[in-house]
Amino acid sequence: MRKVSFFVSIFLISSFLFSCSENSNETAQSEGASYSQVQETVDSSSQVQETKLAPIAHQYDRAEDFSEGLAAVCIDDKLGYIDKTGEIVIPLKYEWIGYLGTMRGIRTSAFTDGLAVVCQNGKYGFVDKTGKEIVPCKYDDAFIFAEGMAAVKLGTKWGFIDTTGREVVPPKYDRVSSFSEGMAAVANGGELYIPPEDELGEVEYINSKWGFIDKTGTEVIPCQYSYVEKFRFQEGVAIVITEQGNFKIIDKTGKDVVPEGKYSTFGDVSEGLVAASVGSQWGFLDLSGNEVIPCVNEYAISGIIPSFSEGLAWFKMDHGKYGVIDKSGKIIVQPIYYDGIWYFKEGMSRVKVNGKYGFINKNGILVINPKYGWAFSFIEGMARVCMNSDQVGEWGFIDKTGREITPLHYFSAYDFNEGYAAVNIGDSETGKWGFIDKEGNTVVECKYSEVSSYKEGMAAVCLDGKWGYIPYP
């Protein structure tokens, strides 16, 4: 029996930057109130906001990131929610959920679409930001909202509810995915798989037949496919595998965009194109099925199939060297020098030469010489780099000119988020975390045993075994 592996689809929570702006001292008269009186009111309001963004005492056993203005906190395995003043908005009475990655998404205690999953006596429901139980804790499983819909489970069957708690789709499917682009993948049939005691995994149906429903619960595409890539539509199309084991691409009506058997396999849909192969020859199709880049290239694909990012895609030749093409198929970087090229982010891509990492720009120009043992992509204009290939110690950050904004002496580090990066000084036993700004200045002392990145202006930090929060420095 073949068991299909499923990947974690992480739902990302948007971040918000808080800022204050100075106004001119000039005064202007208006009917009923002067500019100075209005400005005084604005300044007073700003001071209240600044007061709210104060540290929150270290008193929690666990603390999650803020999402939509609230954060889940836990004491003695009881979970509730606080706001950014530290006030308990929802009492600590629910069970700790934590993270569980599945093909349906990430089950967390974060708010999405104004609601959060909660658990009581092993049953799941949803609360709003006032703590009102919009959906009572009655389901055997539930996952966060996506596009106004959430998957819920009763017994062994899955269905969907909307944000009012109404069961739009009664629990009747063996497997489901979250909604994406107005559609959700659903499946029935197959065999029940129970993992061995020594193997991680959940009890689930395998070898099921997959189709798609819309938000009314209408089965727009019948459950007839052996597999759905990514378990969702991407840019209006979905890649499916037929009962005969052939790949094809369909639109949201179920109509074939690319019929089965024409291509051996496909990559991810990205920026209006998808990699496709005929045997060992690769090219790219548009989302109407036309070969924009003909399948005549002897690209050596090993593991990861290339896709476009920022208008460019990497490729690999049989001799092991990597190059870059644009959407017309024009070669931007010849495959003669680099042992590795990654996806472009913020106009830059990591490259590898003789075991060392550097960066090229979108013109294929080597901007930062390969001298690092490891490197991550640019985020917020900064890249995290390490001098040794073991990725232990010697971490720091560079900007897009290659300037090292910090000495490469941190034991570990996180990427920049909301203008700050968490860094660790010490070792695996004694290392302590703090934060730096984009000039490399230490703005929060390295004294915490654990931290999270800043989210919505606050970062969860752990001191002496207890969690609290700190605002922007």
VEXDREN-2710 file (C-alpha; in Angstrom, 1 decimal):
% VEXDREN-2710
k/r/px/py/pz
1/MET/0.0/0.0/0.0
2/ARG/1.4/3.4/-1.0
3/LYS/1.1/6.1/1.6
4/VAL/1.1/9.7/0.2
5/SER/3.2/12.1/2.3
6/PHE/1.6/15.4/3.0
7/PHE/3.3/18.7/3.7
8/VAL/2.7/21.4/6.2
9/SER/0.9/24.3/4.7
10/ILE/1.7/27.2/7.0
11/PHE/-0.8/29.9/7.2
12/LEU/1.0/33.2/7.7
13/ILE/-0.3/35.9/9.9
14/SER/0.1/39.5/8.6
15/SER/2.3/41.9/10.7
16/PHE/1.6/45.6/11.4
17/LEU/4.1/48.4/12.0
18/PHE/3.3/51.0/14.6
19/SER/4.6/54.5/14.1
20/CYS/4.1/58.0/15.4
21/SER/4.4/61.1/13.2
22/GLU/5.2/64.7/14.2
23/ASN/3.0/67.4/13.0
24/SER/3.8/71.0/12.3
25/ASN/3.6/73.6/15.1
26/GLU/1.7/76.0/12.9
27/THR/-1.8/76.8/14.2
28/ALA/-4.9/77.1/12.1
29/GLN/-8.3/78.2/13.3
30/SER/-11.3/76.1/12.4
31/GLU/-14.9/76.5/13.5
32/GLY/-15.5/75.1/17.0
33/ALA/-11.8/74.1/17.6
34/SER/-8.3/75.3/16.9
35/TYR/-5.6/73.2/15.2
36/SER/-3.7/73.2/18.5
37/GLN/-6.6/71.8/20.4
38/VAL/-7.1/69.1/17.8
39/GLN/-3.3/68.4/17.9
40/GLU/-3.4/68.1/21.7
41/THR/-6.1/65.5/21.4
42/VAL/-4.1/63.5/18.8
43/ASP/-0.9/63.7/20.9
44/SER/-2.9/62.5/23.9
45/SER/-4.2/59.6/21.9
46/SER/-0.7/58.7/20.8
47/GLN/0.5/58.7/24.4
48/VAL/-2.2/56.3/25.3
49/GLN/-1.2/54.0/22.4
50/GLU/2.5/54.2/23.5
51/THR/1.4/53.4/27.1
52/LYS/-0.3/50.2/25.8
53/LEU/3.0/49.0/24.1
54/ALA/4.8/48.4/27.4
55/PRO/6.4/45.2/28.6
56/ILE/4.1/42.5/29.8
57/ALA/5.3/40.7/32.9
58/HIS/6.9/37.2/32.7
59/GLN/4.3/35.0/34.2
60/TYR/3.2/32.5/31.6
61/ASP/4.3/29.0/31.0
62/ARG/3.7/29.4/27.2
63/ALA/3.1/32.4/25.0
64/GLU/2.3/32.6/21.3
65/ASP/2.7/35.5/18.9
66/PHE/0.1/38.3/18.7
67/SER/-2.4/37.8/15.9
68/GLU/-5.2/40.3/15.2
69/GLY/-4.4/42.1/18.4
70/LEU/-4.5/39.2/20.8
71/ALA/-2.1/36.5/22.0
72/ALA/-2.7/33.1/23.4
73/VAL/-1.0/32.5/26.8
74/CYS/-0.9/29.5/29.0
75/ILE/-0.6/28.8/32.8
76/ASP/-0.8/25.2/34.1
77/ASP/-1.9/24.0/30.6
78/LYS/-4.9/26.4/30.6
79/LEU/-5.1/28.7/27.7
80/GLY/-6.6/32.2/27.3
81/TYR/-5.9/35.4/25.5
82/ILE/-4.4/38.8/26.4
83/ASP/-4.3/42.1/24.6
84/LYS/-1.3/44.3/24.2
85/THR/-1.7/45.9/27.6
86/GLY/-1.4/42.5/29.2
87/GLU/-5.1/42.4/30.2
88/ILE/-6.8/39.0/30.1
89/VAL/-9.5/39.4/27.5
90/ILE/-10.5/35.7/27.4
91/PRO/-10.1/33.7/30.6
92/LEU/-7.5/31.0/30.9
93/LYS/-9.9/28.0/30.8
94/TYR/-9.2/26.2/27.5
95/GLU/-6.8/23.4/26.8
96/TRP/-3.4/23.9/25.1
97/ILE/-3.6/23.1/21.4
98/GLY/-0.1/24.0/20.2
99/TYR/0.9/23.3/16.6
100/LEU/0.0/20.4/14.5
101/GLY/1.1/20.4/10.8
102/THR/-1.1/18.6/8.4
103/MET/-2.2/18.8/4.8
104/ARG/-5.2/20.9/6.0
105/GLY/-3.0/23.6/7.4
106/ILE/-1.6/24.6/10.8
107/ARG/-3.8/24.1/13.9
108/THR/-2.9/26.9/16.3
109/SER/-4.4/29.2/18.8
110/ALA/-3.9/32.2/16.5
111/PHE/-6.9/34.4/15.5
112/THR/-7.8/34.4/11.8
113/ASP/-10.9/36.0/10.4
114/GLY/-11.6/37.2/13.9
115/LEU/-11.9/33.7/15.4
116/ALA/-9.6/31.3/17.1
117/VAL/-9.8/27.5/17.6
118/VAL/-10.2/26.5/21.3
119/CYS/-10.4/23.1/23.0
120/GLN/-12.3/22.0/26.1
121/ASN/-12.6/18.4/27.3
122/GLY/-11.0/17.2/24.1
123/LYS/-13.6/19.0/21.9
124/TYR/-13.0/21.9/19.6
125/GLY/-14.9/25.1/18.9
126/PHE/-14.3/28.8/18.1
127/VAL/-14.3/32.0/20.1
128/ASP/-14.4/35.6/19.0
129/LYS/-12.2/38.4/20.4
130/THR/-14.6/39.1/23.3
131/GLY/-14.4/35.4/24.4
132/LYS/-17.9/34.6/23.1
133/GLU/-18.1/31.0/21.9
134/ILE/-19.3/31.5/18.4
135/VAL/-19.0/27.7/17.9
136/PRO/-19.4/25.6/21.0
137/CYS/-16.7/23.0/21.8
138/LYS/-18.4/20.1/20.2
139/TYR/-16.2/19.0/17.3
140/ASP/-13.6/16.2/17.4
141/ASP/-11.2/18.3/15.4
142/ALA/-11.0/21.7/13.8
143/PHE/-8.6/23.9/11.9
144/ILE/-8.2/27.7/11.6
145/PHE/-10.3/29.7/9.2
146/ALA/-9.2/30.4/5.7
147/GLU/-11.3/32.6/3.4
148/GLY/-14.1/32.7/5.9
149/MET/-14.4/28.9/6.2
150/ALA/-13.0/26.3/8.7
151/ALA/-12.8/22.6/8.5
152/VAL/-14.5/20.7/11.4
153/LYS/-14.7/17.0/12.2
154/LEU/-17.4/14.9/13.8
155/GLY/-16.4/11.3/14.3
156/THR/-14.4/10.4/11.3
157/LYS/-16.1/12.8/8.8
158/TRP/-15.1/16.4/7.9
159/GLY/-17.2/19.3/6.9
160/PHE/-17.0/23.2/6.9
161/ILE/-18.5/26.0/8.9
162/ASP/-18.6/29.7/8.2
163/THR/-17.7/32.5/10.6
164/THR/-21.2/32.5/12.1
165/GLY/-20.8/28.8/13.1
166/ARG/-23.3/27.6/10.4
167/GLU/-22.5/24.2/9.0
168/VAL/-22.3/25.1/5.3
169/VAL/-20.9/21.6/4.5
170/PRO/-22.1/18.9/6.9
171/PRO/-19.4/16.5/8.0
172/LYS/-19.4/13.9/5.2
173/TYR/-15.9/13.7/3.8
174/ASP/-13.1/11.5/4.8
175/ARG/-10.4/14.1/4.1
176/VAL/-10.4/17.8/3.3
177/SER/-8.1/20.7/2.7
178/SER/-8.5/24.4/3.6
179/PHE/-10.2/26.8/1.2
180/SER/-8.0/28.5/-1.3
181/GLU/-9.2/30.7/-4.2
182/GLY/-12.8/29.8/-3.2
183/MET/-12.4/26.1/-3.5
184/ALA/-11.4/23.2/-1.1
185/ALA/-10.1/19.8/-2.0
186/VAL/-12.2/17.0/-0.5
187/ALA/-12.0/13.2/-0.6
188/ASN/-13.9/10.1/0.1
189/GLY/-13.1/6.4/0.0
190/GLY/-9.8/4.6/0.3
191/GLU/-8.4/2.6/3.2
192/LEU/-8.0/3.7/6.8
193/TYR/-4.3/3.9/7.7
194/ILE/-3.3/3.5/11.3
195/PRO/0.4/4.3/11.9
196/PRO/2.5/1.9/13.9
197/GLU/3.1/2.8/17.5
198/ASP/6.7/3.7/16.8
199/GLU/5.8/6.0/13.8
200/LEU/4.7/9.6/14.0
201/GLY/1.5/10.3/12.1
202/GLU/-2.3/10.5/12.4
203/VAL/-5.0/8.0/11.6
204/GLU/-6.2/8.9/8.1
205/TYR/-7.6/7.6/4.9
206/ILE/-5.2/6.9/2.1
207/ASN/-5.8/6.1/-1.6
208/SER/-8.9/8.2/-1.5
209/LYS/-10.6/9.9/-4.5
210/TRP/-10.3/13.7/-4.6
211/GLY/-12.4/16.5/-5.9
212/PHE/-13.3/20.1/-5.1
213/ILE/-16.2/21.9/-3.5
214/ASP/-17.1/25.6/-3.6
215/LYS/-18.2/27.7/-0.6
216/THR/-21.8/26.7/-1.0
217/GLY/-20.8/23.0/-0.5
218/THR/-21.5/22.2/-4.2
219/GLU/-19.2/19.5/-5.4
220/VAL/-18.0/21.3/-8.5
221/ILE/-15.4/18.7/-9.4
222/PRO/-16.4/15.1/-8.5
223/CYS/-14.2/13.0/-6.3
224/GLN/-12.4/11.1/-9.0
225/TYR/-8.7/11.9/-8.8
226/SER/-6.0/9.9/-7.0
227/TYR/-4.2/13.0/-5.9
228/VAL/-4.3/16.8/-5.9
229/GLU/-1.0/18.6/-5.9
230/LYS/-0.8/21.1/-3.0
231/PHE/-4.4/20.2/-2.2
232/ARG/-5.5/23.5/-3.7
233/PHE/-6.0/25.7/-6.7
234/GLN/-3.1/27.9/-7.7
235/GLU/-3.7/30.9/-9.9
236/GLY/-7.0/29.4/-11.1
237/VAL/-5.7/25.9/-11.9
238/ALA/-5.1/22.6/-10.1
239/ILE/-2.6/19.8/-10.9
240/VAL/-4.2/16.4/-10.4
241/ILE/-3.3/12.8/-10.9
242/THR/-5.8/10.5/-12.6
243/GLU/-6.7/7.0/-11.6
244/GLN/-4.3/5.8/-14.3
245/GLY/-1.4/7.7/-12.6
246/ASN/-1.2/10.4/-15.2
247/PHE/-0.8/14.1/-14.5
248/LYS/-3.1/16.8/-15.9
249/ILE/-4.2/20.4/-15.2
250/ILE/-7.8/21.4/-14.7
251/ASP/-9.6/24.7/-14.2
252/LYS/-12.2/25.5/-11.6
253/THR/-15.0/24.0/-13.7
254/GLY/-13.1/20.7/-13.9
255/LYS/-12.3/21.3/-17.6
256/ASP/-9.0/20.1/-18.8
257/VAL/-6.4/22.8/-19.4
258/VAL/-3.7/20.3/-20.1
259/PRO/-5.0/16.8/-20.8
260/GLU/-3.6/13.7/-19.1
261/GLY/-0.7/11.9/-20.8
262/LYS/0.7/14.9/-22.7
263/TYR/3.4/15.6/-20.0
264/SER/5.2/13.3/-17.7
265/THR/5.0/15.6/-14.6
266/PHE/4.6/19.2/-13.5
267/GLY/6.1/21.6/-11.1
268/ASP/4.4/24.3/-9.0
269/VAL/2.3/27.0/-10.5
270/SER/4.1/30.3/-10.1
271/GLU/3.7/33.7/-11.7
272/GLY/1.4/32.4/-14.4
273/LEU/3.8/29.5/-15.5
274/VAL/4.3/25.9/-14.6
275/ALA/7.3/23.7/-15.3
276/ALA/6.4/20.6/-17.4
277/SER/8.4/17.7/-18.7
278/VAL/8.2/15.2/-21.6
279/GLY/10.5/12.5/-20.4
280/SER/13.7/14.2/-19.5
281/GLN/13.0/17.3/-21.5
282/TRP/11.7/20.3/-19.6
283/GLY/10.0/23.5/-20.4
284/PHE/7.3/25.9/-19.1
285/LEU/3.6/26.2/-19.9
286/ASP/1.3/29.2/-19.4
287/LEU/-2.0/28.6/-17.6
288/SER/-3.8/28.1/-20.9
289/GLY/-1.5/25.1/-21.6
290/ASN/0.7/26.8/-24.2
291/GLU/4.4/26.0/-24.2
292/VAL/6.0/29.4/-23.5
293/ILE/9.4/27.8/-23.1
294/PRO/9.4/24.6/-25.3
295/CYS/10.1/21.2/-23.7
296/VAL/13.4/20.7/-25.4
297/ASN/15.8/21.5/-22.6
298/GLU/17.8/18.7/-21.0
299/TYR/17.5/20.1/-17.5
300/ALA/18.5/17.7/-14.7
301/ILE/15.8/17.9/-12.1
302/SER/16.7/16.4/-8.8
303/GLY/14.2/16.7/-6.0
304/ILE/13.0/20.2/-6.4
305/ILE/11.4/21.3/-9.7
306/PRO/12.1/24.9/-10.5
307/SER/9.5/27.6/-10.5
308/PHE/9.5/31.3/-11.2
309/SER/10.1/34.0/-8.6
310/GLU/10.3/37.7/-9.4
311/GLY/10.2/36.8/-13.1
312/LEU/13.2/34.4/-13.1
313/ALA/13.7/30.7/-12.6
314/TRP/16.8/28.6/-11.9
315/PHE/17.6/25.4/-13.8
316/LYS/20.2/22.7/-13.5
317/MET/22.1/20.9/-16.3
318/ASP/23.3/17.3/-16.4
319/HIS/26.8/18.3/-15.7
320/GLY/25.7/19.7/-12.3
321/LYS/25.9/23.5/-13.0
322/TYR/23.0/25.9/-12.5
323/GLY/21.7/28.8/-14.6
324/VAL/18.8/31.2/-14.7
325/ILE/16.2/31.9/-17.4
326/ASP/13.5/34.6/-17.7
327/LYS/9.9/34.0/-18.8
328/SER/10.8/34.1/-22.5
329/GLY/13.4/31.3/-22.0
330/LYS/16.3/33.7/-22.4
331/ILE/19.3/32.5/-20.4
332/ILE/20.3/35.3/-17.9
333/VAL/23.0/33.2/-16.1
334/GLN/24.8/30.6/-18.1
335/PRO/25.1/27.1/-16.4
336/ILE/28.9/27.1/-16.3
337/TYR/29.9/28.4/-12.9
338/TYR/27.4/27.9/-10.1
339/ASP/26.9/24.7/-8.1
340/GLY/23.6/26.0/-6.8
341/ILE/21.1/28.8/-7.4
342/TRP/18.0/29.5/-5.4
343/TYR/14.8/31.5/-5.8
344/PHE/15.0/35.2/-6.1
345/LYS/13.8/37.3/-3.2
346/GLU/14.0/41.0/-3.0
347/GLY/15.9/41.1/-6.2
348/MET/18.7/38.7/-5.0
349/SER/19.4/35.0/-5.2
350/ARG/21.8/32.8/-3.2
351/VAL/24.4/31.1/-5.3
352/LYS/26.9/28.4/-4.3
353/VAL/30.4/27.9/-5.6
354/ASN/32.9/25.3/-4.2
355/GLY/30.8/24.9/-1.0
356/LYS/30.6/28.7/-0.4
357/TYR/27.6/31.0/-0.7
358/GLY/27.2/34.5/-2.2
359/PHE/24.5/36.4/-4.0
360/ILE/23.7/37.5/-7.5
361/ASN/21.2/40.2/-8.6
362/LYS/18.5/39.8/-11.3
363/ASN/20.9/40.8/-14.1
364/GLY/23.0/37.8/-13.1
365/ILE/25.8/39.9/-11.7
366/LEU/27.7/38.5/-8.8
367/VAL/27.1/41.2/-6.1
368/ILE/28.4/39.4/-3.0
369/ASN/31.3/37.0/-3.5
370/PRO/30.8/33.4/-2.3
371/LYS/32.6/33.3/1.0
372/TYR/30.0/32.1/3.5
373/GLY/29.6/28.6/4.8
374/TRP/25.8/29.1/4.7
375/ALA/23.3/31.9/3.8
376/PHE/19.6/32.5/3.8
377/SER/17.6/34.7/1.4
378/PHE/17.2/38.4/1.9
379/ILE/14.3/39.5/4.1
380/GLU/13.6/43.2/4.8
381/GLY/16.9/44.0/3.0
382/MET/19.0/41.8/5.2
383/ALA/20.4/38.3/4.7
384/ARG/21.4/36.0/7.6
385/VAL/24.8/34.4/6.9
386/CYS/27.2/32.0/8.7
387/MET/30.9/31.6/8.2
388/ASN/31.0/27.8/8.7
389/SER/29.0/25.2/6.9
390/ASP/27.9/23.5/10.1
391/GLN/25.7/26.5/10.9
392/VAL/26.9/26.6/14.5
393/GLY/28.2/30.0/15.7
394/GLU/29.6/32.7/13.5
395/TRP/26.2/34.1/12.4
396/GLY/25.6/37.6/11.4
397/PHE/23.9/39.8/8.8
398/ILE/24.8/41.5/5.5
399/ASP/22.9/44.1/3.5
400/LYS/22.5/44.0/-0.3
401/THR/25.9/45.7/-0.9
402/GLY/27.6/42.8/1.0
403/ARG/28.3/45.1/4.0
404/GLU/28.4/43.0/7.2
405/ILE/26.2/45.1/9.5
406/THR/27.3/42.9/12.5
407/PRO/30.3/40.9/13.4
408/LEU/29.8/37.2/12.5
409/HIS/29.9/36.1/16.1
410/TYR/26.4/35.1/17.1
411/PHE/25.7/31.6/18.1
412/SER/22.3/31.7/16.3
413/ALA/20.0/34.3/14.8
414/TYR/16.5/34.7/13.3
415/ASP/15.6/36.7/10.2
416/PHE/14.6/40.3/10.5
417/ASN/10.9/40.9/11.1
418/GLU/9.3/44.3/11.6
419/GLY/12.7/45.9/11.6
420/TYR/14.5/43.8/14.2
421/ALA/16.2/40.4/14.4
422/ALA/16.7/38.1/17.3
423/VAL/20.3/37.1/18.0
424/ASN/21.9/34.6/20.4
425/ILE/25.2/35.1/22.2
426/GLY/26.8/32.1/23.9
427/ASP/26.4/28.4/23.1
428/SER/23.8/25.6/23.2
429/GLU/23.9/25.5/27.0
430/THR/24.4/29.1/28.0
431/GLY/23.2/31.1/25.0
432/LYS/21.0/34.1/25.6
433/TRP/18.7/36.0/23.2
434/GLY/18.2/39.6/22.4
435/PHE/17.5/41.9/19.4
436/ILE/19.5/44.0/17.0
437/ASP/18.3/46.7/14.6
438/LYS/19.3/47.1/10.9
439/GLU/22.5/49.0/11.8
440/GLY/23.7/46.0/13.9
441/ASN/23.1/47.8/17.2
442/THR/22.0/45.7/20.2
443/VAL/18.7/47.3/21.1
444/VAL/17.5/44.6/23.5
445/GLU/20.1/43.0/25.8
446/CYS/20.9/39.3/25.2
447/LYS/19.4/38.0/28.4
448/TYR/16.4/35.8/27.4
449/SER/16.5/32.0/27.2
450/GLU/14.0/31.9/24.3
451/VAL/12.3/34.5/22.1
452/SER/10.0/34.8/19.2
453/SER/10.3/37.4/16.4
454/TYR/8.3/40.6/16.6
455/LYS/4.7/40.3/15.5
456/GLU/2.4/43.2/15.6
457/GLY/4.8/45.3/17.6
458/MET/5.4/42.7/20.4
459/ALA/7.8/39.8/20.9
460/ALA/7.3/36.9/23.2
461/VAL/10.4/36.4/25.5
462/CYS/11.2/33.9/28.2
463/LEU/13.1/34.8/31.3
464/ASP/13.8/32.4/34.2
465/GLY/11.3/29.9/32.7
466/LYS/8.4/32.3/32.4
467/TRP/7.1/34.0/29.3
468/GLY/6.2/37.6/28.8
469/TYR/6.3/40.2/26.0
470/ILE/8.4/43.2/25.1
471/PRO/7.4/46.0/22.7
472/TYR/9.6/47.6/20.0
473/PRO/12.8/48.9/21.7
END
